[in-house]
Amino acid sequence: MWGLVMGRAAYRFARTLSTVVSAALWLLAVLGGPGHAANLLEQNFYLSGPRYDAALPDCEAGLDTVSSRFASKESGFWNSGLIILGFEKVRETAYRPWAANAIPRRFCSALALVSDGYKHPVYYSIGEDTGFLGMTWGVEWCVAGLDRNWAYNPSCKMARP
């Protein structure tokens, strides 16, 4: 029993001591002296921010992604057989509407003919470096009236610029 109590006390002391030492080292690093410029190795890892080319495909390029992901979501999550049969009135609604340093995005809208027999508005954006592992462009989308988990509620407003 005595060994267990001493073990806990020694553990607490070691923890407190390591906290005090690390705080002192941090304080020395902050107040210790002038800063140095980044070396060549440090300058190449997004320290100056990402560099975007703003080379995005047209609105038609995102339609296959929207229809395939819609079918996958409806069958996998909502146990529904709904699919998008086609698109019409595809148009760009905005291109880079935000600040110059923001991720370049092309906002688009279309009417989707869904297998339920209705035409639903679709709002989607194509963003640079927002795809798999940030290596390619990605698509965020919403089908109005079928946003069942309200991710872009109300009525897909959050998917628009």
N, C-alpha and C positions, 0 to 999 in steps of 0.2 A: 504494500500500500504506500509506504513512504517513498519508494522508488518512482511510483506513478505520479505522486504529487510533485516531486522534484523534477521529473521529466516534463511535466506541464509548465512548471515555473521556468525551466531552462528554455523551453520552446517559446514562451511569451517574451522572455528577455531577448532571445536571438531575433525574434520578429520585430520587436521594438527597436533594437539596435540597427537592424538592416534598414528599417524605415528612416531612422534618423540619418544614417550614413548616405542613403540615396537622396534624401532631401538636401543634405549639405552639398553633395556633388552636383545636383541640379542647380542649386543656388550659385555655386562657383562657375558653372558653365554659362549661366545667364549673365551674371555680373562680372565674370572673370576678365573680359577684355574685348577688344574690337573684333567684329566678325570678319570672316574672310570670304572672298568671292568663291562661287561654285567652281569646282575644277571641271575639266573636260568630260569626265565620266558622269558627273552629276547633272550636267546640262542637257543630256540626251534622254531623260526619262520624264517627259511631260511636266517638268518643273515650270516651263514657260507657258503651259496650257496646251490643249490639243490644237492641232492644225487641221482645219476642215477644207475640203476642196469645193464643197457645195455642188458636186456633180451627182445629181439625183435623176433617176429615170422618170419618164412621164407617168401620168396617173394610170394609164392602162397596164403598166407593169405590175401594179399591186393587186389587180383584180383576181388573178389566180390564187394568190395567197389568201385573200379575203374569203373566196368561195371554199377553198379546201379547209381552212381553219374553222369556218362557220359550220361546215358539215361535220367536222371532227368534234366540235364543241356540242353541237346539238345531239349527236348520237352518243357521245361518251358521257356527257354530264347531265343532259336533260332527257335522255331516252326518247328522243324525237327523231323522226325520219326526215325532217326538213332539210332541204338542200337549196342552193341558189342555182337556178336554171340559166340565168343570163343577166346582163347589165345593160342599161341604156342611160342616156343623158350623162355620160361620164364627163366631169369637168374639174378643172383646178379652181379651188376657192381662195387659196393664198399660198404664197411662196416666201419663206423666211419672214414671217410677220413680226417676230420678236427682235430682241437686241442683236447686234452684229456678232457678239460672242456666243450666242446660243447655238445649240445643235441645229444645223440646217434641216428644215422640214418642208415638204410640199404637202399641203392639205388639199384633199379632193373629196368630191361627193358624186353619188350616182344613184340611180334607181335600180333596185335588185328585184327581179322576178323570182319569187320564192315558190317552192313546190306547194305551198298552201293556197296558191292562186292569187295572192295579193302582191302588189308592188310596194316594197319597203324602201325608204331612204337609207342609204349607206353613207357613213362619214368615215374617212380614213386618212391617215397621214403616213408619208414615206419619209423616214428620217435617216440621215447619214450616220453610219457606224452604230446603229441601234439593233442590228441583227445579231446572229449567233456570235458570241464572244466579241462583239464590237468590230467584226471584220468586214461586214457588208451592210447594206441598207436594210432596214427593218420596216414592218408595217404594223401600225396600231389601228384597229377598226372597230366600228360599232354599227349594228343593224337596228334602226329605230323600230321600236315595238317588239323586238326580240332580244333586248338586253336584259335577260332574266335575272341576272345577279346584280343589276343596277351599277355596274362598274363605271358607266359613263352617264349616269342619271343626272338631270332629267332629260329624257328624250334625246339621248346621245349628245347633249350640249358640251360635255367635257371632252369629246373627241374632235371638236371643231376649234378653229383658232380663236 
